[in-house]
Amino acid sequence: MVSDNFVWHGMRKQVSRWVKECHHCQSSKIQNHTKAPLEHFFVPEKRFSHINIDIVGPLPFSSGFTYLLTIIDRNTHWPEAIPLRGITIPECVHALITGWIARFGVPGDISSDRGSQFTSSLWSEIAPRLGVKLHHTSAYHPQANGMIERFHRTLKAALKARLTGPNWVEELPWVFLGLRTTPKEDLGYSSAELVYDEPLTIPGELVPPKSAKSMDDLLLNFRLNIPLYAPRPASHHTSARPYLSPSLLAAKHVYVRRDGTKGPLQRPYSGPYAVLTPGDKTFLIDIGGRAERICRTHLASVFRSISTGHTG
């Protein structure tokens, strides 16, 4: 259309460049999604040395509780869910100390998402005193905490199957008895066996269960096969090769893809934001003066150095 009415030297290149650099066009059009390579899931050799935590809720009001602080041990897969009346930071810290640390000791590492309950200054102050190292998932990427997210699906399905009324708090002990005594497909043992070194007796068993192997054999087998107990990789990672836009690693500014529910006319990308440090898996970018680590699967490169005044 431009060439029908105008002509100048280098017109085609200039028009093409202008279209590529249009801020509103770049932040509104869906681009090829970057696919990051699947990282190895580390399984610690020591029980209760590394845990993943998260929050479930709000749930229907039950006995004064509406939330759950969920915890799972990376080594044994032992799950825990502590009812909460609220999700203030002091409540979450108190629940972790009384519901987990008082029973299993202080873990060396705690992994969580970037919820405010786990990124506050209170956590940062308490963790060094306890000797705990905190690990947070990259922003907009809850899959990095996938172990506990999968546990949430199992927990909710078990609660739904058992509930006959609204009081889910009363059903939690029975649900967790089932979860802890069910052999894990990838482990071959239940989490209760790996914690107590023998299976638990469940209601309806006339003869107390006996472990198929002696305690020493069970522990030896478990320790020898720890490297094999990492969660199975998701199918989309095994079927598709990692994809990285050639322009992304060299980008000075990037857009961040908005996930979740969006309005019909809301742009799928926000930004642009300045890149502080690029990486193979995550990028450190400047969002409103704050350094945020974002998984590259949520990033798109920006054509030209657009003023950081454009944010959205």
Sequence and secondary structure as in RCSB ss.txt:
>XXXX:A:sequence
MVSDNFVWHGMRKQVSRWVKECHHCQSSKIQNHTKAPLEHFFVPEKRFSHINIDIVGPLPFSSGFTYLLTIIDRN
THWPEAIPLRGITIPECVHALITGWIARFGVPGDISSDRGSQFTSSLWSEIAPRLGVKLHHTSAYHPQANGMIER
FHRTLKAALKARLTGPNWVEELPWVFLGLRTTPKEDLGYSSAELVYDEPLTIPGELVPPKSAKSMDDLLLNFRLN
IPLYAPRPASHHTSARPYLSPSLLAAKHVYVRRDGTKGPLQRPYSGPYAVLTPGDKTFLIDIGGRAERICRTHLA
SVFRSISTGHTG
>XXXX:A:secstr
 HHHH   TTHHHHHHHHHHH HHHHHHS     B         SSTTSEEEEEEE     BTTB EEEEEEETT
T  EEEEEES   HHHHHHHHIIIIIHHH   SEEEE S HHHHSHHHHHHHHHHT EEEE  BT GGGGHHHHH
HHHHHHHHHHHH SSS HHHHHHHHHHHHHHS  TTTSS HHHHHHSS    TT SS    SS HHHHHHHHHHT
GGGGS    HHHHHS  B  TTTTT SEEEEE  S   TTS SEEEEEEEEE  SSEEEEEETTEEEEEEGGGEE
E SS   TT   
